Amino acid sequence: MILIKNAKILPMTGRKIEFGYIIVQDGKIQQFGRDVDVQAEKDFDRVIDAHGGYVLPGYIDAHCHVGMWEDGVNWEGSDGNEATDPVTPQLKAIDGIFFQDNSFKEAKEAGITTCVTGPGSANVIGGWFAAVKTLHGTPDEMILNDCIAMKMAFGENPKRVYGTQNKYPSTRMGTAAIIRENLLKAQEYQGKINDAEKNSESKKPDLNVKYESLAKVLDGRLLVKAHAHRQDDIITAIRIAREFNLRITIEHGTEGYLIPELMKKANFGVIAGPIICERSKIELRNLSP
């Protein structure tokens, strides 16, 4: 066992603990409290004196692309966007993450112990995000949840990627229509499966891996990470979520502060960020300082 003593502890709940201790066993926190309550130091394999330093829970980066674009590598390590089809819900981030990437080490050194990483926003429906630990190890040791959320993208990126190729979608209308069309088809697909399970005379549809993935979103098992910067894109994401009764979080939400009452009424979570970045495209022009 390891004892960390004489620390200022900022727990997830409750007040800061001055002169606190933490007991770690088998790599996990077993107990924490005030130093006066701790057992004899001789019972521990290692004692660390924090000398009044702060000890905080590990940070969670709720939206990133760590490992999807390898550090310092070009196309060879670019695995974040399968930009050949705007609808790819069957893709899994864990099949594209480079788990030995330097960014995991750097994230851990910055205090981030868990990150939710996955596809970029080239595609309208991009695939599954994964929750992974930043500790160095094998993929199986690092993966916490291989399918934690489905990525959908509104705004500039899909229309830029496909519109410049004279492909669908080239407008925001097209992006929204693609999402609705595929959710409706997934509903129909799941309905046929349900009918076949209840009625032996009903034919089960052929396997469709896209609709199998979207079915998990439609039945509420998993949420949607809705990439949206501009207020009209945020509103479109909320509208579609209500139409299909989806669980969503608004990712980025750059102009969310311009529609506070609507955001409050919608009651969806917002994953804000990046916090510090340049206004690199039109939809970031109202990025708040």
N, C-alpha and C positions, 0 to 999 in steps of 0.2 A: 504493500500500500504506500501511497505518496501523500504527504501532508504539505499543503501550502498554508503558511501562517502569516499573520501581520499584514493582511491585505485589505484594501478598500474594495468591497464586493458590490457590484451593481447587478442584482438578480433580475430575472424576467418580470417578477411581480414583487411588490413590497418595497420598502425603503432601502437605501444604501446601508451596508453594514460596515462600520468602522472597526478596524482591528479584527477582521474576520479570518476564518479558516475554511479550507476546502479539502475534503478527503477524496482521493482518486484511487480506484481499484480496477484493475484489468482495463485500463483506458477509459473508464467512465466515472463521472462524478457520483459519489455515493451519498455525500452529506456535506452541508456547509452551515456555518453559523458564526457566533462570536467566539473569539479565542478562549474566553474564560470557560467555555463549555467543552473544549476539545480534550480528548484522552491523552495519556502520557506520550511524549514524543518517542520514547524508546520502543513503542509498539509499531513504528512505521519503518519501512525499508529505506525511505528517503524523505528528508525534510527540506522544504524550500522556503526561505524567508523572503517574502515579497517586499519587505522594507517600506511598507506603506503605499506600495504601488497599486494601481487599479487592476482589477480582474473583472472582465466582462464575459457574457455569453458569446459564443462564436456568431459572427454576422452571417446572414443569409442573403445572397444576391438572388432576388426573385425573378430576374430576367437578364440573361446574358447569353453570349455565344461562345463561352470558353471551350476551347478544344475543337470547335467546328471549323475555325480558320487557324491553321497552325502558325505559331509565332515565327515570323521571319521567313515564311514560305509562300510561294505564289500559287499557281494553279494546282501544283502537286498536293498541297495540303488544304485546298479550298473545298470544303465538304458541307457548307452551310445552306446552299441553295441548289436544289435540283430544278434548274430553270429551263426545263424542257417540256413541262406540263404545268399549267396553273393550278391543278387540283391533285395534290399528292398526300392525302391524309394517312396513307398506309406507311409512310416513311417514319423511321424511328431514329431519334438523335443518337442513341447509343451505338448505332451502326456507323456513325460518321465522326464521333468524338475521338480525338487523339488523346488518350488518357495520360500520355507521358509529356504532354505539352508544358512548356515553361510557365504558361499562364496559370496553371493550377498551383504551382509552387508560389508564384508571386501573389496570387489571391490569398493563399493560406498565410503568407507572411504579413498581409495587410489585415488579418483578422477574420477573413471570410472562411468559414469551415464547411459551408454548404452552398452550392449554386444550382440554380434551375437554368439549364442551358438547352439550346435546341436550334431549329432551323431559322434562317433569316426571313425576310419579308418580301422576297421576290415573287413567291407564289401566293395566290389568293388563299388556298388552304395548304399549309406547308408541311404538316406532320406533327409528330409527338415530341414534346419537350421531355427532358428527364431531370430528376433531382439527383445530384451526385455530391459526394464528399470531395474535398480538395486534398485530402491526405494522399500521400504517394502509395500506390499499391496496384493490384490487378484491377481490371474493370469490374469484376464481380465484387471486389472489396469496396470499391468506390461508389457503385450504383446503389442508391436508396430506393428509387422508383423509376422504372424505365419508361413509363407512360403516365406522366403526371398531368399533362394538359395538351390540348390541341391548338396549334398556331393558325390563326387566320389574320390576314392583312388587308387593311383598308388604306385608301389614300394613294400617294404618288407611286410607290414602288412597283406594285403589280402592273399598273398601266404603263409605266416607263419600260419595264422589262419586256412585256409582250407587245405593247403598242408600237415600240420602235422596230419590232419585227413584223409589223402589220398582222399581228395575231390578236386573238380575243383573250383578255379584255384590253381595250385601249381607253376606256373611260371608267369613272367611278360607278356609273350605271351598270356597266358590264361586270365589274367586280361584285357588286351586290347581287346581281342576277345569277352569277355563277354560284355564290354561296347558297342562295335560295333553291336553285335548281338541284344542287347536289344534296341538300338536306331533305328536300321533298322526295328525291329518288331513294335516299337512304331510308326514309320513313316507309315508302312503298315496299322496299326490299325486306325490311324487318317485318312488315305486316304479312307478307307472303310466308316468311319463315314461321311466324306465329300461327298462321292458318294451317300450315302443313303439320305443325306439331299437334294441333287440335283435331284436324280432320285428315284421315289417311288418304282420302281421295284428292286432296289438294297437293299440287306439285311444289316441292321445295325449289327455290330459285338456285341457279348456278352460283357458286361462290364468287363474291365480289369483295376483294380486300379493302377497297375504298369505302364501301358502304358498311362493311363490318366495323371499321374504325369510327365512322361517323355515328353509328348506332350507339356507341358508348357516350357520345356527346349528347345525342337526342334524349337518351333515357336519364340523363343527369348524373351518370356515374362519374364523369370527368368534365372539367370546365374548359372553356375556350379562352385562350390568351388573344385578345383582339387588339392587334397593332393599329393604333389610331392617334395621330397628332392633332389634326385640325378639328375644330368643333363640329363641322358638318359630318366628318368621318366618325367622330365619336357618337353623334346622334344616330347615324346609320347603323352602327354596331349595336347600339341600345335597341333600336327599332327591330332589327332582325332577332336579337336575343328574346325580345318580348313575343315576337311572332311564333317562335319555336320553343319558347320556355327554356332557354338555355341558361346555364350558369356561366358567367363570363367575368373576366377582369379586363379593364381597359389598360392596355400596355402603352406607356409613354404619357398619354393624356396631356400633351403639351398645352393645348388651349382649353383644358377643362376648367381653368379658373375664370374663363370668360362666360361660362354657362353654369354657375354654381348651383342655382336652384334646380335646374334639370338634373345635374349630377347627384344632388342630394335626394331628389325624388326617385331617381333610378335605383339608387342604393346598391350599385356595383362597386367592387373594389377597384382601386387605381394603383398600378405599379408605375410610379413616376420616375422619369429619368430618360437618358443620362442627365445627371444634375449639372455637370460642368462640360459643356461642349460648344462648338461654334454653330452658328446658324447656317448650316451647310446646304440647306435647300429651302424652297419656298414655304413648305408647310411648317418650318421651324421659325418663321419670321416673328411670331409672337411668343417665342420662348421667353419666359420670365427670368429675370436675373437671379 
